[in-house]
Amino acid sequence: MRQNIIIYCLASLLLTCQEKEVFSWKEGDILFQDGDCGDFCDAIRKVTQGYQGMDFSHNGLLIKEGKDWMVLEALGKGVVLTPLDDFLNRHRDASGRPKVMVGRVKENYQRLIPEAIKEGKKHLGKPYDLFFDFENDAFYCSELIHVAFKAANDGKDVFSPQPMTYKDPETGLLFPIWEKYFEDLGVEVPEGKPGLNPGGMSLEQVLEMHSIH
């Protein structure tokens, strides 16, 4: 009887330790964020659901600068380094938890991380890619990560660009928010041109997805 009690206590202790296990950050992690940017984010979510049906509208690449964790990301103000805590605090759920999941490249791609970080940092200060165009020298969030890993992989894609759509799947018509956006830029909507979005990238087979909670 006493032996059974000891075994039960040890098992309970083990389960408690496992439950309290804290996620450990690793350089090269891709942070997928469910952002709150109104109609734009709603349109992004509607055309592509992410890992396990989750909604992601932004992502960034985790790097370490000295002792500090930073996120290399492309925002409206361009390509920047953001302190990890600032990134995590940007959007929280009703329980106060960061609306972030982590995509970690699988073991056979880990060797690319140092060079991918080096390549990504070359673009610091460059403008945000308003046109979602692979051919210019500006970057949106998923494009920056794609370009960095591709350069590290001798010019071969690690992530897979897909034809992009700006149409509502329910109606087959352009989302009004995108129609006005490109009209204001004075360019045609780049419907069908290659690109990547955070939701689609979170489904890539090269990644293992992790919760940070």
C-alpha positions as CSV (number, residue, x, y, z in Angstrom):
1,M,0.0,0.0,0.0
2,R,2.8,2.4,1.0
3,Q,4.7,1.6,-2.2
4,N,1.6,2.4,-4.3
5,I,1.3,5.8,-2.5
6,I,5.0,6.6,-3.2
7,I,4.6,5.7,-6.9
8,Y,1.4,7.8,-7.1
9,C,3.2,10.8,-5.5
10,L,6.2,10.5,-7.8
11,A,3.9,10.3,-10.9
12,S,1.9,13.4,-9.7
13,L,5.2,15.3,-9.2
14,L,6.4,14.3,-12.7
15,L,3.1,15.5,-14.2
16,T,3.3,18.8,-12.3
17,C,6.9,19.4,-13.5
18,Q,5.8,18.7,-17.1
19,E,2.9,21.1,-16.8
20,K,5.2,23.8,-15.5
21,E,7.8,23.3,-18.3
22,V,8.5,26.7,-19.9
23,F,8.9,27.1,-23.6
24,S,12.5,28.0,-24.5
25,W,13.2,30.6,-27.2
26,K,15.7,29.7,-30.0
27,E,17.3,32.0,-32.5
28,G,15.6,31.5,-35.9
29,D,12.2,31.0,-34.4
30,I,9.4,32.5,-36.5
31,L,6.8,34.3,-34.4
32,F,3.3,34.2,-35.9
33,Q,1.0,36.9,-34.5
34,D,-2.7,37.3,-34.7
35,G,-2.9,41.1,-35.0
36,D,-5.7,43.5,-34.7
37,C,-5.6,45.7,-37.8
38,G,-9.3,46.0,-38.7
39,D,-10.5,45.2,-42.2
40,F,-7.1,44.4,-43.5
41,C,-6.5,41.7,-40.9
42,D,-10.1,40.4,-41.4
43,A,-9.4,40.1,-45.2
44,I,-6.1,38.3,-44.6
45,R,-7.7,35.8,-42.2
46,K,-10.6,35.1,-44.5
47,V,-8.4,33.9,-47.4
48,T,-6.0,31.8,-45.4
49,Q,-6.4,30.0,-42.1
50,G,-3.2,29.1,-40.4
51,Y,-2.0,26.2,-38.3
52,Q,-4.9,24.3,-36.7
53,G,-7.3,26.9,-38.1
54,M,-5.7,29.7,-36.2
55,D,-5.6,33.3,-37.6
56,F,-2.2,34.9,-38.3
57,S,-1.8,38.3,-39.9
58,H,1.9,39.0,-39.1
59,N,5.2,37.3,-38.4
60,G,8.8,38.1,-37.5
61,L,12.2,36.3,-37.1
62,L,13.6,35.9,-33.6
63,I,17.3,36.8,-33.1
64,K,19.6,37.6,-30.2
65,E,21.5,40.8,-30.0
66,G,24.0,40.4,-27.2
67,K,21.9,39.3,-24.2
68,D,18.7,40.7,-25.7
69,W,16.0,38.8,-27.7
70,M,14.8,40.9,-30.7
71,V,12.4,40.3,-33.5
72,L,13.4,41.2,-37.0
73,E,10.2,42.3,-38.8
74,A,8.8,44.3,-41.6
75,L,6.1,46.8,-40.5
76,G,4.6,49.9,-41.9
77,K,7.7,51.9,-40.8
78,G,10.0,49.4,-42.7
79,V,12.3,46.6,-41.6
80,V,13.2,47.0,-38.0
81,L,14.4,45.2,-34.9
82,T,11.8,45.1,-32.1
83,P,12.4,44.0,-28.5
84,L,10.7,40.6,-28.0
85,D,8.7,41.9,-25.0
86,D,7.3,44.7,-27.1
87,F,6.4,42.2,-29.9
88,L,4.6,39.9,-27.4
89,N,2.7,42.8,-25.7
90,R,1.5,44.2,-29.0
91,H,-1.6,41.9,-29.1
92,R,-3.0,39.9,-26.2
93,D,-6.1,37.8,-25.9
94,A,-8.9,38.2,-23.3
95,S,-6.8,36.3,-20.8
96,G,-3.9,38.6,-21.3
97,R,-1.7,36.1,-23.1
98,P,0.3,37.1,-26.2
99,K,-1.5,36.1,-29.4
100,V,1.6,34.4,-30.7
101,M,2.7,31.0,-31.8
102,V,6.2,29.9,-32.8
103,G,7.2,28.1,-35.9
104,R,10.6,26.4,-35.5
105,V,12.4,25.2,-38.6
106,K,13.0,21.4,-38.5
107,E,16.4,19.9,-37.7
108,N,17.6,19.6,-41.3
109,Y,17.0,23.3,-41.9
110,Q,18.6,24.6,-38.6
111,R,21.9,25.0,-40.3
112,L,20.4,27.8,-42.4
113,I,19.5,30.0,-39.4
114,P,22.8,31.9,-38.9
115,E,23.1,32.9,-42.5
116,A,19.3,33.6,-42.7
117,I,19.7,36.0,-39.8
118,K,22.7,37.6,-41.4
119,E,20.8,38.0,-44.7
120,G,17.7,39.4,-43.0
121,K,19.6,42.0,-41.1
122,K,21.0,43.3,-44.4
123,H,17.6,44.7,-45.1
124,L,17.3,46.7,-41.9
125,G,16.0,50.2,-42.6
126,K,14.5,49.3,-46.0
127,P,10.9,50.3,-46.6
128,Y,7.8,48.3,-46.2
129,D,6.6,46.7,-49.4
130,L,3.3,48.5,-50.0
131,F,2.9,46.8,-53.4
132,F,3.5,43.2,-52.2
133,D,6.0,42.8,-55.0
134,F,8.9,40.3,-54.9
135,E,10.8,42.4,-57.6
136,N,11.3,45.6,-55.6
137,D,13.7,46.3,-52.8
138,A,11.0,46.6,-50.1
139,F,9.6,44.0,-47.8
140,Y,6.4,42.8,-46.1
141,C,6.6,40.5,-43.1
142,S,6.5,37.1,-44.7
143,E,8.5,38.2,-47.7
144,L,11.4,39.3,-45.5
145,I,11.6,35.9,-43.8
146,H,11.2,34.1,-47.2
147,V,14.0,36.1,-48.8
148,A,16.4,35.6,-45.8
149,F,16.0,31.8,-45.8
150,K,16.2,31.6,-49.6
151,A,19.4,33.5,-49.7
152,A,20.8,31.2,-46.9
153,N,19.8,28.2,-49.0
154,D,21.8,29.1,-52.1
155,G,18.9,30.7,-53.8
156,K,16.5,27.8,-53.4
157,D,13.1,28.3,-51.8
158,V,12.6,27.0,-48.2
159,F,9.1,28.5,-48.0
160,S,6.8,28.1,-51.0
161,P,5.3,31.3,-52.6
162,Q,1.8,30.8,-53.8
163,P,-0.6,32.8,-56.1
164,M,-2.0,35.6,-53.8
165,T,-5.6,36.5,-53.8
166,Y,-7.3,39.7,-52.7
167,K,-10.8,38.4,-53.3
168,D,-13.5,37.4,-50.9
169,P,-13.9,33.6,-51.3
170,E,-17.6,33.9,-50.5
171,T,-18.3,36.4,-53.3
172,G,-15.4,36.1,-55.7
173,L,-15.1,39.9,-55.7
174,L,-12.2,42.0,-54.5
175,F,-12.4,42.9,-50.8
176,P,-13.4,46.6,-50.8
177,I,-10.5,47.4,-48.4
178,W,-7.9,46.0,-50.9
179,E,-9.6,47.5,-53.9
180,K,-9.3,51.0,-52.3
181,Y,-5.8,50.3,-51.1
182,F,-4.4,49.6,-54.5
183,E,-6.5,52.3,-56.1
184,D,-4.9,54.8,-53.8
185,L,-1.5,53.5,-54.7
186,G,-2.4,53.9,-58.4
187,V,-1.6,50.3,-59.4
188,E,-3.6,47.3,-60.4
189,V,-4.4,44.7,-57.8
190,P,-1.7,42.0,-58.0
191,E,-4.2,39.2,-58.0
192,G,-2.6,35.9,-58.7
193,K,1.0,37.1,-58.3
194,P,3.3,35.0,-56.2
195,G,3.6,35.8,-52.5
196,L,3.3,34.5,-49.0
197,N,1.1,35.3,-46.0
198,P,1.6,34.4,-42.4
199,G,-1.3,31.9,-42.2
200,G,0.0,30.0,-45.3
201,M,3.5,30.0,-44.0
202,S,2.5,28.5,-40.7
203,L,1.3,25.4,-42.6
204,E,4.7,24.9,-44.3
205,Q,6.2,21.4,-43.8
206,V,9.6,22.8,-42.9
207,L,8.2,24.1,-39.6
208,E,7.2,22.6,-36.3
209,M,4.6,24.8,-34.5
210,H,4.8,25.4,-30.8
211,S,2.6,27.2,-28.3
212,I,4.4,29.6,-25.9
213,H,1.8,29.3,-23.2
